[in-house]
Amino acid sequence: MLEAHIIKTLPGGFRLDGRLSTGKGRVTALFGPSGAGKSTLASCIAGLIRPDEGRIELDGETLFGNGIDVAPHHRRIGYVFQEPRLFPHLSVTANLLYGLKRTPEAQRRVAFDQVVRMLDIERLLARRPLSLSGGEKSRVAFGRAVLSSPRLLIFDEPLASLDGARKAEMLPFIERLRDELAIPMIYVSHAVEEILRLADDVAVMASGRITQTGPAVEILNSADFVHAGDGDAGSVIEATLSRPDAGDGLSELRSGAGVLYVPRLPLAEGAVVRLRIRARDIALSRTRPTGISVLNILPARVVAISDGPAASADVVLDAGSTLRARITRRSIRELGLTPGTDVFALIKSVAIDRGTGG
């Protein structure tokens, strides 16, 4: 359990004044645009930057405040940077053992073989970092941090240097660390898809301050949330996988909004997933359409309408779960939409992003 209030003014005048709390065994995402202060806050918690004032407590122990400033290597906080920062002259095995050997035996909670299995790096053990791909280096960096048996693990935008395909490959490994080790994590990112996939709770940062905190689905659906990662408004709902193989390469999900079909998911029946549906990928109709290719057609009611960018409007819908649609203001007028109007929301299966529920 982390409790932190950190005040720090950086050269150039940027001022951080952030309060952050995390739950035991949970992933807290620190989310916001570049320059918001996320990495500075994370570095202060780890002891890499000294706050001007404030207080940092981890599991009831004061790490900073009241004249106390515990050295970084005594805080037992694992830190994974944007770049892997492996020792190039050491083998993968030696890199992994670096953290393990510096952790007293009585404090070791994670086994070498366990981490190697989870990260699927057994075939890499004899190699050196210069011969590894970007994704392989990242997995080794994850393993090195975890093998120090940290009380808290901080990921500081660990996938930022990878392309989209490599990011998709890496996310399952972080999920395994989350699910199998139950080490509390702070995950720093400005990518909505990563937060959707990994986080239990979200703390939103802007201009050096935490502006929102709470459960991931609640924050991602809040009216004030800005999708700083890609500029897209949207909705997040939780659903249960009812039929992993619903035919034609699809899976069937059941949610508060009804039955949804998505590209087949490699998960077991009963798995809980989060779905992010972009507002721009929802069309509205006053009557149930027929003879169209869209599979997901959900009855809904208009809750609110507000102006969006350019010629668009944002429509909040109650479909059993909250959905947001972005259509033109002309469409609003021609459909005669007002709060209370019954509509059908049309969602393309390919427009649904999946994130595993925490």
N, C-alpha and C positions, 0 to 999 in steps of 0.2 A: 504494500500500500504506500503510495507516494503522495505527499502533500508538499507543494512548493509555491512560494511567492517570491518572485525574482524581479529585482529592479537593476537595470544595467543601461548605462548610456555609452554608446559606441562612438569612436572617432567619426566625425561628420554630423553628429547630433542625433542619430537615431536612438530613441529611448524605448527600452523594453520594460514593461510593467505587467507581468503575466502571472496568473494564478492557475495552477494545474493540479488536479487530483486524479488518481487512477485507482481502479479496483483490483483486488488480488486475483491473479490468474487471468486477467483480461487484457485485451488489446485496445489501447486508447490511441486513436488516430489524431495527430496534430496536423490540422489541415488549413491551407490558406495559400494565397498567391506568393510568388517569389518576392522576397523582401519584407514579408510580414513579420519575421522574427522567429520562425519555427526552429531553424538550426541553432540560433543563438540561445534560445530557451533550452533546447536539448543539450547543448554543450555546457551550459551552466549547471544543469542537473548532474551531468557526468563529471563535472569538476574540470573540464577543459578550458572554461572561461570562468573567471571569478566574478560573481555579482558585486555590485556596489553595496547593495543591502538586500535584506530579505531573509527567507528561511527555507531550508530544504530538509524534509524528514522522509526517511525510507524505512518502513517496517518499525516505526516508532523510534528510530535512531536519528539524531540530528547530524546531518552531514555538513550543513552550513547555517550559521546564525549564532547569536549570543557568544561571539568570540571563537566559535568552532569553525574550522575549515578542513574537513577530511581530505587527504590527498586522493587524487583520482584512482590510483592503484589499490587503495584501501576501501573504496566505496562498493566494490563488487557490482559494478554496472558494466555490462557488455555494450559495446558501441560498434555498429556497422556503418561505415561511411558510404558516400556516393561511389567512391572508387574503392576497390577491394583492399589496396594497401598491403599486399602480401610481401613477405621478404623474398626477393628474387633469387637469393643465393641458397635458400632452403627448399627442400622437397615439400610436397603437399603434407606428408606426414609430420615433418618437423614444424611446418606452419601451424598445423592443427594442435600439436602438442605444446606450442608456445604458451597458450593460455592455461592449459591443463597443468603444466609443471609449476606454474606460478600460483596455483590455487592450493592451499593446504589440504591435505588428504581429508581431514575432518569436514571440510566445506564442499567437497566434491559431490555433486548430485547427478552428474551426467556422465555416461560411459562413452569411451571413444568409439567402440563398435556400434553403439546405438546411433550416434550422430552420423557415422559413415554410412550406415544403412539408410537412415532417413533422407540423407542428402544424395544418395546414390553416387558416391565418389570413390568407391573401393578401387576401381580401375585407374584412378588418378594418383594414388598414394605415392608412387615412386617418381612421379613427374615433378617438374619445376614450374613455377607460375608463368614463365615466358612461353611455355608450350601449351598453355590452356586458353580456351575461348573465353569471351567475356562472361558468359553464363557460368562456366566452370569456375572461374576465379571468384565470382560472387558466392557460389555455393561453399567454396572453401573458406571465404571470409565469414560467412554465416557460421560455419562449423567452428572456426577458431574462437569466435565470440561466445558461442554456446558452451564450449568445453571449459570455459572459465567458471562454469556454474554460477552465473550472475543472479543476483536477486532481482534485477531489472535489466531488460534488453532493449536498447534503443536502436531502431533502424532509421537512419537519416537519409531518406530518399534513395534507398539502396538499388533501385532499378532505373534511376534517372539516366544512366549512361547506356542503357540497353535499348535496342529497337523493339517494336511492337511484338514481333514473334518471340524474341528472347524473354521479354517480360511475361508473356503468357506461359512460357516454360517454367519461369522461376516462381510464380505465385503459388503453385502447389507445394513447393518445398517450404515456403514460409508458412503455409497452412499446416504442414506436418509438424513444424517446430511449435506452432501455436497449440495444436491439438494434443500432441503427445507429451510435451514437456511442461505445459502449464506455467511457463515463466511469464510474469507480467511484462508486457511490451508497450513501448511508445513507438508508434509508426509515423514518421514524418513524411508527408506527401502533399502534392497539389493535384494528384490524379484521382478523379472520382472513382474510376473503375477499381483501383487498388483499395481504396477505403471501403467501397461496397463489398469487396471480396473478403477483407480481413478483419475489419474493426467491429468491436462490440460497442464502443463509445467513441464519440467524436468531440474534439475541442477545436473550434474554429478560431483562427488567428487573423487579425488585420491590424496593420500599423502598430505592431508591438504589444497588442492586447488580446486576451481571450474574449471573444465576443459572444460565443455560444458554447454550451457543453450539454451533453446528454446522450441517450442511446442513439446508435447510428441511424436506425430507420427514422426515428423522430427528427433528428437534426437534418438529415438529407431531404426530408419532406417539408421542413419548416419554410414558411413564406419568406424569411429573411436570408435563407441560405443561398449563396452565390456559387455556382459551379465554376470555380476558378480554374479547374483543370482544363475544361474544353469549351466553356462558354454556353453550354447547353442546359436549359431548364428541363426538368423532368420529374418523375415520381419513382419512389422505391416502395415495393411491396414485398411481403414475405409469402412464400407459397410452398406447398408440400408436393413432392414428386409422387403422383398417384400411379402413373404407368410409364416406366422408363422407356419402353418400346411401344409406342402407339402407332407404329407403322409409318412407312414412307420417310424414315429417318427423323421422326419427331418423337418428343416426349410430351406427356400430358401432366399438367400441374393443376392443383386446386388451390385457390386463394380466396380471400374475402371478396375479390372482384369477380369470382367465378372460375370457370375452366379456361386454361390457357394452353396453347401449343407452342413449343419452342424447338429449335434444332436439338436432336437427341443429346441427352446429358449422360456422361459416364458415371452415374451415381445410382445407389440402390433405392428401391421403392421406400418411401417414407422420409427420404432426405429432405431437409428444409433448406431452401435456397432463397436468396434475395434477387429480385428482378428490378432492374432500372429501365424504365420506359421513357424515352425522350419525348418531350412535348411535341416536337416537330414531326414525330412519327405517328401521331394520333390524328385521325380524321373524324369528323362528326357527321351524323345523319339524323334527321328527325324521324325517319322510319327505318325498320330493319331492311338492309339492302339484300338483294339476291343476285345470283349470277356474277359474283365478283370473286377474286382470288384470295382476298383477305380471310384468314381462318379465325382470327380472334375478334369477335363482335360482342361487346359487352353493353348491356343496358345500364344507363347512368342518368344522373340528374345534375343539371348545372347548379353549382353553389355560388360561384362568383365569377365576374369578368373584369379584367383590367387591361389597360393598354400595354402592349409589348413593344419591342423595337420596330422601327420603320412602320410598315402598314399592318403589323400583326396585332393580335390580342391574345392574352392568356386566359384560358377558361379552366377554372377549378371544377372538377367533377366528383360526385359521390357515386362510386360504383360498388359500394361495399368496402372498398379501399379508396383512398384519395388518388385521383389521377389528374394530370395537368395536360391540356392540349393547347398548342399554339397554332392558331389559324388566322386568316386575314380578317380585318375589321369589316370588310365587305361581306365575307361569309357570315359573320355575326348578324349583320343587318338582313341579309337575304334569307337566312334560316330563322330569323325572328327569335334569337336566343336571348333569354333573360334568366336571372336566378329563379330556379324552380322548373325550368323547362326540361322535359324528359327527352333524352337523346340516346343514340347508340354510338359507342366509341369503337372505332375501327383501328386495330393494331396489327401491323405486320409481324409475323413470328421472327423474322430476321432482324427486326429492330429492337429486340429485347436483349439486354445485357444481363448475364448471369453472375451472381456473386454468392458464394457459399455462406449460408447463415452462420453466425458465430455461436 
